C-alpha cells in the first residue's frame, strides 16, 4: 500500500522524469510523473511512480549518512537483472541511476508487481479453510525450493557471495553484533555461544538465498491461487540454502508455540490447515531433494539472530538514540529468545 511521500523523503520529480524519459522508451513523454511512497519496510525507501498507464517502482537508500557497504542499490539492481530471467517472481529492473544529479544516492527503477500481501491474517472476504491453509503453505515453500534450484553459474550470480566459510562468518558475525549491543550478562548466552561455535556446519552446497523469505514478502493473485512476485531482495546473496530455510522456520509460528513466539511474530501460519514446521521441512526436502537432517542448528541460529536484532533495538532505546516506548521491553524479549534458543537445542 502507498501513501503520500513522507516529509524529508521527497524526490525531485522533474529530475526523475527527465532521467526516465532519456532512458526508457515506453514511458509517456508528455504525461506528468506522479510519486507515492510505500509505507511498509524500515530499511530502503520505496516509491511508486505513475506516468499515464506506465508504472514503476523506485528504490533508494535512506537519506543521511550510511554505514559502509550498507544499502547497496547497485548490487540489488545487478542481482535482480540476472535473477529475473531465470526466476520471474523476482521483479525486472529497468534502469540504474548511478553518479547522477537526480538525487544524492544511487537508485534504481524496476517493474511494478501487483498482488495481495498476506500478513497476520488472510485478506478480507477470504474464508479460512484447512484446504486453503495447506495450499498456501505448499505454494510458499515450493517457491523457496524453486529459488534454490536456480543455477548460479549459468545465471551469472556466483559473484554475489562468498560461499567458502559462509556459515562460520554468519555465526561469528552475529555473535559480535550481540556483544557490541549487550547490556546485561546472560548465562544462557555463554552456553549458546559455545554450542554455536562448536557446531558450525561445514561448507556444502550453495544457492541463491533470499535471506528474508516470509509471507509478507510475497505477492499473491487476488484469488490466492498463485504467487505473483517475491519482493525485498536487499539481503539476497549466495550461500547455504538451509540458512534460508532456517530463517523461514523462525518466522513460521504454530498455534501450539509458546506465548513468546506467538506475541512476537503474528503470522497467518497459525490458521487452520497451515503446515507445521516439521511438515514444511519435509515438503522442502521433497521438492529440493536436499538433506535437511541438520536443520536444527539453522533454526536455533535463526532464533538467536532474532534475539540479536531485538537487542540492537533495545540498545538504541536504552542509550537514548530513540524515544519510542515500544522498545523499552525489547531487552526482556532478547533474554527470553536467548533462553528459548538454549533450551531448544536440547529438544531435538
NUKOLSE-681695 format. One record per residue (C-alpha): residue in one letter; x, y, z. Coordinates in steps of 0.001 Angstrom, whole numbers, plus 524288, in hexadecimal, padded with zeros to 5 digits. Example, Ala and Ser with C-alpha at 12.3 -4.5 7.8 and 13.67 -1.06 7.14 Angstrom:
// NUKOLSE-681695
A8300C7EE6C81E78;S835667FBDC81BE4;
This chain:
// NUKOLSE-681695
X800008000080000;X8046480DD17FD23;X802E381B1680374;X80725828FA80107;X815E382A9D8018F;X81ABA82CBF80F7A;X820C1839CB81325;X82F52839BD810DE;X82EA482E4B80759;X829CE8357E7FB52;X82F53833507EDAB;X831F683DCE7E395;X82714839AC7DA66;X82BF5841FA7CF0A;X8398883BFE7CF9D;X8343E82E297D0F9;X82B1D830137C563;X835F3835747BCC2;X83EB682A127C0A0;X83433820217BD05;X830A58270B7B04E;X83EC5825F97ABE0;X840268178A7AF1C;X83303810C57ADA7;X82BBB80FD77A0CF;X81E6180C077A615;X81C2D8172D7AFA8;X81314821DD7AA39;X81B4982DE87A7CF;X80FDC837667A847;X8099A832517B4D5;X80CF18374C7C27E;X8139E82E497CC29;X80C8D82B6C7D8E4;X813AC8262C7E4DA;X80E5981F0D7F0B8;X815CF817E17FB69;X8146280A1180083;X8132980B0D80F38;X817297FD0781242;X8255C7F9D4814F2;X82F398005A81DC1;X83BB47FFF8815C7;X83C78804E0807D0;X8326B80E81802A3;X828E6809EB7F83D;X8205A8128A7EF92;X8158080FD27E5D6;X81757817867D93A;X80BA7819B07D025;X80BBB820407C2DB;X7FF6381E577BACC;X7FD9E80F9A7B9DF;X80BE780D0F7BD09;X80FF78095B7CAD5;X81CD48061B7D13F;X822D5804ED7DEB0;X82EA180CEE7E2FB;X837B28081B7EDBF;X841C5810947F489;X849438108D8018D;X844A88188180D48;X848BB826BA80D97;X8546F82AA0815C3;X86154823E681947;X861BE81532816D2;X86A6F80A3D81BF7;X874B38058781238;X86FA47FB5480897;X861B17FC9080DB3;X855F77FF70804F5;X85D2E7FBAB7F890;X8536C7FED77EDD6;X85CB67FB667E2D4;X85EAF7EDC07E844;X850097EBCF7EA07;X84D9B7F0747DC10;X857E97E7547D679;X852E37DB877DDFE;X845177DDD57D8FA;X84A297DFF67CB2C;X84FD97D2427CB2B;X845767CBBC7D36D;X8390D7D0667CC9A;X83B797C9117BFC3;X83CB37BC0F7C6F6;X833A47BEC47D27F;X828C87C7B67CD73;X822BF7C96C7DAF5;X82DEE7D2FA7DD50;X82A5D7E0757D7C7;X830DC7E4BD7CB2D;X839C27F0867CD25;X838BA7FB1E7C2BC;X843B1804C37C503;X84E718081E7CEB0;X8512A8160F7D2C1;X85F59817107D6F7;X867C1823387D837;X85CD782BED7D327;X857CC8394C7D701;X84A23833B97D901;X84BED831407E793;X8566082FBB7F1F2;X8576A820E87F0FC;X857848158D7E787;X849C6810C57E47D;X842E4807E27DAF9;X8357B8066E7D4CF;X82EE47F9527D2AE;X821F77F3FD7CE06;X816477F5157D6E3;X811547E7CF7DB3F;X803527E7F07E011;X7FD2D7DE527E96B;X7F7777DB717F6B9;X800297DB6B802C7;X7FD2F7D16780D4E;X801DA7D5CD81A90;X7FBB17D2FA827CF;X7EEB87CF20821FC;X7E8937CAF481540;X7E3067D58380C47;X7D5687DA6D80F3F;X7CADB7D1BB8098F;X7D3767C5A680894;X7CDD37BA0380FBC;X7D71D7B2D6818B7;X7D7AF7A4758153B;X7E162799AF817D9;X7E2877979680937;X7E6567A5CE806E8;X7F04E7A5AF811F0;X7F6987997280C94;X7F6A779E8A7FE9E;X7FCE07AB8480280;X807307A44380A63;X80AB879BF07FE9A;X80B6F7A79F7F57C;X813F77AEE67FF32;X81E0E7A44E80189;X81E0079FB17F361;X821C37AD897EF35;X82D627AD1E7F884;X8319679FF57F30D;X830607A5787E536;X839137B1007E8C2;X8433F7A7A87EE2E;X843487A0187E155;X8483B7ABDA7D997;X855517A8BC7D342;X85DC07B3AE7D89D;X868E97B1717CF0D;X8602A7B1777C31A;X858D37BD717C7D6;X865587C4D07CAEC;X861C47C5E77D93B;X86D687BECF7DF16;X874D67CB9B7E0C9;X86B037D0E97EAA6;X86FA07C93B7F65D;X87AF47C2597FCEF;X876897B4377FED2;X883117AFCF80578;X881867B12181426;X873C57B6B4812B2;X86E077B10E81F3D;X87A4D7B3B28271A;X8799C7C21382354;X86B287C26A8269F;X86CE57BC838341A;X878867C4BC83844;X872D77D0F18320C;X866087D01783982;X86D087CCCC8462A;X8750E7D93D844A3;X868C37E135841E8;X862A67DC3A84E60;X86EA37DEED85697;X86FA87ECD385159;X8618D7EF5585557;X861577E740861EE;X85BE87EE4086DD6;X85AB77E30B8779E;X861D47D64587A0F;X85AC67C9B48769C;X85F797BC2E87ACA;X857677B63786FF1;X85E6C7BEC986606;X86BBF7B974869AD;X8668C7AB84868B2;X860077AE6D85BBD;X86C2B7B51785662;X8746E7A939859BF;X86AC879FF485341;X8697F7A82F846EA;X8781B7A9A7844DB;X87A9279B3384731;X86FF77969383DCB;X8716B79F4E831C6;X86D857974E825C8;X8783B7949881BFB;X877D679B4680EB8;X86ED6794578055D;X865B5797A77FA3F;X863347A6047F793;X857B47AC6F7F0D9;X851337B9977EF52;X84B307BCC27FC81;X8411C7C7527FEEA;X8447A7C90280D62;X837127CE3A81160;X82D7F7C4CB80B0D;X820517C610811EF;X812127C7CC80E74;X811EB7D69980EB2;X81CE67D6DE804A5;X814757CF847FAD0;X809CB7D4F07F210;X7FE7A7CBCE7EEF3;X7F40B7CC8D7E47A;X7E6EF7D1D97E931;X7E1537C4217EA5A;X7EDBD7BF537F12F;X7EF607B4C67E6D9;X7FD4F7B8A67E33A;X809037C0737E7A6;X80AFD7CC387DEDA;X817C17D14F7E47F;X8221C7D0577EF02;X826CF7DDAB7F3AC;X830E07E3AB7FCDF;X83DA37DE397F775;X846F87E7617FE87;X84D107DC69806AB;X84DC17D25F7FBB1;X85AC67CB9D7F9DD;X861287BEBA7F666;X861FF7B590801EA;X85D1F7A99280902;X84EF37A69C8052A;X84C1B7A0DD81297;X84F8D7AE1B8185B;X844507B3918103A;X83B517A8A7814C1;X83F1C7AB58822E5;X83AF17B9948214A;X82DF07B4ED81BC4;X82BB17ABBF8272D;X82EDA7B60E83169;X823AF7BE7E82C4F;X81A5F7B2ED82A72;X811ED7B2A4836B7;X8096E7A72683AD5;X7FD427A8218433D;X803DB79FE584DD4;X80FF67A88984EAB;X813397AF5B85B91;X80D9E7BCC985E35;X81AF47C2EF85B93;X81A647BF2184D3F;X80BC37C13984BE8;X80C8E7CF41850BE;X8192A7D2C0849B9;X8159C7CDD183C28;X8075C7CECA8388C;X806147C75982BD3;X7FB8C7C0928242B;X802387B3798260D;X7FAA17B0C283294;X7EE037AFCD82AA8;X7E78F7A29D827D6;X7EE55799E281DF3;X7FBA27A09F81D95;X806DA7971781E32;X80EA17951582A88;X81D0C7983E82A10;X81FFE789B482939;X816B37883181DAE;X81CB67942E81758;X82A4978E3381887;X8258478161812BF;X81F047884F80749;X82B5379032804AC;X833B1783E98051F;X82A7777D4A7FB81;X82A68788AE7F1EF;X838E578BE97F2ED;X83E8077E487F485;X846CB784017FF58;X84AD277D6480C0A;X844DA7855381714;X8497077CEE8226B;X851E478814827BA;X84703792368278F;X84683792B18367A;X8531179ABD836C8;X84DEF7A46F82CC6;X841197A670833FA;X847C57A8D484109;X8512D7B24083A96;X845DA7B9758340D;X83F217BB5784137;X84BFA7C08A84684;X84CCE7CA2083B2D;X83F417CF2383EC9;X844087D0EA84CC3;X84F977D8E7847D3;X846D57E1AC83F9E;X83E167E3D184B7E;X849FD7E6FC853E3;X84F357F0B884A00;X842377F7FA84A5F;X841F67F79685952;X84FF57FC95859C7;X84BF280874851C1;X8406180AFA85AE2;X848408096386769;X85293812CB8625E;X848AE81D1785E99;X84A6681B8885008;X83BC58197484E8D;X8308381DCA8572B;X827038139C85209;X8211A80D8985E40;X81DDC80109856DC;X82C3A7FD67857F4;X82D8B7FE5E866CE;X829AF7F00086841;X832727EADB85D6C;X83D207E78B8672A;X833E77DDF886DC5;X830397D86B86081;X83E9D7D67E85D4D;X840FC7CF24869F5;X835427C660867A5;X8394C7C35F859A0;X847007BF9C85DF2;X8418D7B6E8868B0;X837F67B0EF85EFB;X843017AE488554A;X84B627A7EF85FC7;X8409279EEA86460;X83C8E79BBC8566A;X849C0795C18531E;X8471578B3E85D5F;X839C7787D8857A2;X83DEF7821484AA5;
